[in-house]
Amino acid sequence: MKTLPVLAAFSHAFRSTTHNLGFAFQVSWPWMLALLPINIAGNLYFLANSFGNSEEMNPKVFAAVLIMGICGMIAFASIAVNWHRYILLDEVPHGMERLRLDATVWRYVGNILLIGLILVVGAGGIGIVLVILAVLLGTVGQFVAVIGAVALTLFSIVASYRLSIKLPAIALGRQDYGLLHAWTATAGNSWRFLGLLLILFIVSGLAALAGGLVGFGLGTIGGNVGVSISVAVQLAVNWVLAILGVTMLTSLYGYFVEGREF
């Protein structure tokens, strides 16, 4: 069993991201360009339909958000596959390879959804038990339910990242590496994963806050131009954070599976 050095892991992922940010832009700008009009249109639609009769507008707004989410997930998977392969194999995508939508990308998307489904089903079952305890045991049960809900949330976050160690393996085209392998390889490191994700959450939160403030300030320019600039800034910040998250998975895969050091 390998022990995860939290600070070294984050430092390695951060350096790998910042030192290769220029190349990351080369890999992902086609997707960013493709997503920009989709996000601008979706945000403008949301702003135009989020007021008034919410009962009539909610399904339409939800559909717009869902479409943006699906497009974003597909783009993320495509960029992530290329990024994993670049970091681990030194493979440089060219031309339309940067917009790859091959079987590997769809496997990547499918496993993201599978991991989410596993966590929802597992957490949902435990959540039902906690609700029953809260109802049957009164105040004591409610206290237990709150503590249990917090613990369940933290465990689900850690579990999602431990299982996601499989994703770089998918990017490399490995058919022999499954979710159980990822779970076993990272055994005994749940608290360390929690610490690593806490650092990542704080850094991401500060970056998102800064980007949001800049975007809000630019958005006050007025009209569709201001909204478009604001969305572009938010998309850029989200892109950097996504690259950092993917790099983190790549580093963890290299450490736990390939035996690399930070």
Solvent accessible surface area in square Angstrom, and as a share of the most:
residue,aa,sasa,rsa
1,M,176,0.79
2,K,67,0.28
3,T,69,0.40
4,L,0,0.00
5,P,50,0.32
6,V,28,0.16
7,L,135,0.67
8,A,43,0.33
9,A,0,0.00
10,F,27,0.11
11,S,44,0.29
12,H,47,0.21
13,A,0,0.00
14,F,92,0.38
15,R,102,0.37
16,S,18,0.11
17,T,5,0.03
18,T,62,0.36
19,H,141,0.63
20,N,35,0.18
21,L,59,0.29
22,G,51,0.49
23,F,36,0.15
24,A,0,0.00
25,F,103,0.43
26,Q,97,0.43
27,V,1,0.01
28,S,0,0.00
29,W,97,0.34
30,P,16,0.10
31,W,28,0.10
32,M,32,0.14
33,L,112,0.55
34,A,43,0.34
35,L,19,0.09
36,L,50,0.25
37,P,77,0.49
38,I,60,0.31
39,N,30,0.15
40,I,33,0.17
41,A,60,0.47
42,G,8,0.08
43,N,48,0.24
44,L,52,0.26
45,Y,79,0.30
46,F,87,0.36
47,L,84,0.42
48,A,80,0.62
49,N,22,0.12
50,S,44,0.29
51,F,149,0.62
52,G,74,0.71
53,N,79,0.41
54,S,61,0.39
55,E,148,0.67
56,E,110,0.49
57,M,52,0.23
58,N,89,0.45
59,P,86,0.54
60,K,111,0.47
61,V,15,0.09
62,F,132,0.55
63,A,44,0.34
64,A,16,0.12
65,V,73,0.42
66,L,89,0.44
67,I,100,0.51
68,M,36,0.16
69,G,42,0.40
70,I,90,0.45
71,C,36,0.21
72,G,26,0.25
73,M,62,0.28
74,I,34,0.17
75,A,1,0.01
76,F,67,0.28
77,A,0,0.00
78,S,0,0.00
79,I,17,0.08
80,A,0,0.00
81,V,0,0.00
82,N,2,0.01
83,W,1,0.00
84,H,0,0.00
85,R,44,0.16
86,Y,40,0.15
87,I,40,0.20
88,L,14,0.07
89,L,90,0.45
90,D,114,0.59
91,E,65,0.29
92,V,61,0.35
93,P,10,0.07
94,H,127,0.57
95,G,45,0.43
96,M,147,0.65
97,E,95,0.43
98,R,54,0.20
99,L,51,0.25
100,R,47,0.17
101,L,83,0.41
102,D,58,0.30
103,A,77,0.60
104,T,27,0.16
105,V,0,0.00
106,W,121,0.42
107,R,68,0.25
108,Y,0,0.00
109,V,14,0.08
110,G,34,0.33
111,N,16,0.08
112,I,41,0.21
113,L,100,0.50
114,L,74,0.37
115,I,8,0.04
116,G,30,0.29
117,L,104,0.52
118,I,76,0.39
119,L,34,0.17
120,V,104,0.60
121,V,99,0.57
122,G,38,0.37
123,A,27,0.21
124,G,35,0.34
125,G,38,0.37
126,I,87,0.44
127,G,22,0.21
128,I,112,0.57
129,V,82,0.47
130,L,23,0.11
131,V,94,0.54
132,I,87,0.44
133,L,58,0.29
134,A,21,0.16
135,V,114,0.66
136,L,129,0.64
137,L,96,0.48
138,G,31,0.29
139,T,111,0.65
140,V,100,0.57
141,G,0,0.00
142,Q,103,0.46
143,F,133,0.55
144,V,61,0.35
145,A,15,0.12
146,V,90,0.52
147,I,95,0.48
148,G,20,0.19
149,A,48,0.37
150,V,84,0.48
151,A,54,0.42
152,L,28,0.14
153,T,77,0.45
154,L,74,0.37
155,F,105,0.44
156,S,22,0.14
157,I,81,0.41
158,V,6,0.03
159,A,3,0.02
160,S,29,0.19
161,Y,33,0.13
162,R,11,0.04
163,L,17,0.08
164,S,14,0.09
165,I,0,0.00
166,K,22,0.09
167,L,7,0.04
168,P,0,0.00
169,A,0,0.00
170,I,1,0.00
171,A,0,0.00
172,L,33,0.16
173,G,41,0.39
174,R,77,0.28
175,Q,145,0.64
176,D,95,0.49
177,Y,16,0.06
178,G,21,0.20
179,L,26,0.13
180,L,136,0.68
181,H,95,0.42
182,A,0,0.00
183,W,77,0.27
184,T,88,0.51
185,A,32,0.25
186,T,0,0.00
187,A,38,0.29
188,G,62,0.60
189,N,1,0.01
190,S,37,0.24
191,W,207,0.73
192,R,101,0.37
193,F,0,0.00
194,L,40,0.20
195,G,26,0.25
196,L,0,0.00
197,L,17,0.08
198,L,102,0.51
199,I,46,0.24
200,L,23,0.11
201,F,149,0.62
202,I,90,0.46
203,V,47,0.27
204,S,25,0.16
205,G,35,0.34
206,L,116,0.58
207,A,37,0.29
208,A,46,0.35
209,L,108,0.54
210,A,54,0.42
211,G,6,0.06
212,G,31,0.30
213,L,116,0.58
214,V,82,0.47
215,G,0,0.00
216,F,148,0.62
217,G,40,0.38
218,L,62,0.31
219,G,23,0.23
220,T,93,0.54
221,I,105,0.53
222,G,37,0.36
223,G,59,0.57
224,N,99,0.51
225,V,97,0.56
226,G,0,0.00
227,V,31,0.18
228,S,30,0.19
229,I,60,0.31
230,S,12,0.08
231,V,11,0.06
232,A,40,0.31
233,V,32,0.19
234,Q,75,0.33
235,L,27,0.14
236,A,41,0.32
237,V,31,0.18
238,N,85,0.43
239,W,31,0.11
240,V,53,0.31
241,L,34,0.17
242,A,36,0.28
243,I,2,0.01
244,L,8,0.04
245,G,17,0.17
246,V,3,0.02
247,T,1,0.00
248,M,0,0.00
249,L,11,0.05
250,T,1,0.01
251,S,8,0.05
252,L,0,0.00
253,Y,1,0.00
254,G,3,0.02
255,Y,15,0.06
256,F,18,0.08
257,V,39,0.22
258,E,72,0.32
259,G,47,0.45
260,R,104,0.38
261,E,129,0.58
262,F,54,0.23
